[in-house]
């Protein structure tokens, strides 16, 4: 047999011998490369699928945590509402009229607001053993609640999935003799709808804290079953939701990775066949290296375009491309330096404007006030004159603030009280003033001269009817999650949206609302500033939030 092969080989023409020998020699590395390519491609595909599944699972987990936490927050908002909780703990003594008033004025508006905040809430029911039974259709006896198949005597808060029904169950504050629960019915797809848009090679199910399956993906169920029969799952991932203890399980099928690897294997064989010419390989390597440098520079320039000016652009190469890269890096550093200079110059400009405004207090206000004091002194006793002079002196003393830009909330409060005392006398008690100030915040620091321009604007433009008797200004200073909130609320004429825009952007030549807004942004950052809520005929609220770290 071997002799016959050698005889036939010797009879072949020399050119064909060379071609055949080169073909046989080339087939060995081609087959080896193809096999290695298949193995490596399969590993890469599995790694990419795992990365994709892990990223997808992380995203789904974050989205579900966000949605569930949002409903948890709404539930806590209702439960922690003192007036709402007192409805279930109050002893009405069969006084159904008081019970009706509490439901009409407290409970029903609160429920309506909650439903308005989220369209996915289908209904809110209450189960109680107290006196409230029969007052509304959504108030049911506690016995019906305890007869539910999913009730096991739990306390506190729990998420319940009953078939296609999704509930948030929250225990309410109760008397020792009463038991009260709130059940919020939520649309099933609002929580689980995103799970139907996953990749076809990923299956998912969710278990509760007791390891009961509460969700099973039914999309393309038959196709997934066939895939599982042909190729078992090679990868399983899971994530626990921090909001309610549910666990999301991902199962990744390796069939897709195997098919992709085979496709890459076939393509690799074809490419290797066409790539036997050495020069082509060299050109490919050189061009790929050059392209990689361009893509790396483009990636960094794209970051700069997205306002990330902290990117470091630098190259150790000495060719023209290296010089170009280093030139762009130097230009970026110069831009950062110029931005810093402009920013500090803007702060200096605003500080100068503020100092100028403080030093040029409106002489008309001083003249009118002193004239009014003189007129009152001639007409009435000296006690009122002393009061007015004291208020005026206190006003200007707190206005000047010894030249400092920062002051305490206590000093700012004294300043605005002095200003309002004078305005009340000058306007013959046109309006009432209410103060709601947290005394624990009095020593916190705030930018000087931020409340008076807002109050002045409310009196000047809000109280436009001199014969009105029910005008009122509310000064509120309290702590919020973001820091300390200062608010000025009036029940005056209100504003249209375009008036609000002009108030914050127009040049008015004085220490007005726009200047206060600009100073807040300069001191605390662009994320801060004045927030204005207003409706024509229903008054205006102007508020600001000072970060806790700055307060």
Secondary structure, DSSP 8 states (H G I E B T S, - for coil): -HHHHHHHHHHS-HHHHHHHHHHHHHHHHHHHHHHHHHHHHHHHHHHHHHHHHHHHHHHHHHHHHHHHHHHHHHHHHHHT-HHHHHHHH---TT-HHHHHHHIIIIIHHHHHHHHHH-TTEEEEEEEESSTTTTSSTTEEEHHHHHTSTT--S--SEEEEEETTEEEEEEE----TT--EEEEEEE-HHHHHGGGGGS-TTEEEEEE-TTS-EEEE--TTHHHHHHHHHHS-EEEEEEEE-TTT--EEEEEEESHHHHHHHHHHHHHHHHHHHHT--HHHHHHHHHHHHHHHHHHHHHHHHHHHHTT-TT--------SHHHHHHHHHHHHHHHHHHHHHHHHHHHHHHHHHHHHHHHHT--HHHHHHHHHHHHHHHHHS-HHHHHHHHHHHHHHHHHHHGGG-SEEEHHHHHHHHHHHHHHHHHHTTS-EEEEEEE-GGGTTSEEESS-SHHHHHHIIIII---TT-S-EEEEEEEEEETTEEEEEEEE-SS---HHHHHHHHHS--SSS-HHHHHHHHHHHH-TT---EEEE-TTS-EEEEEEEEGGG-
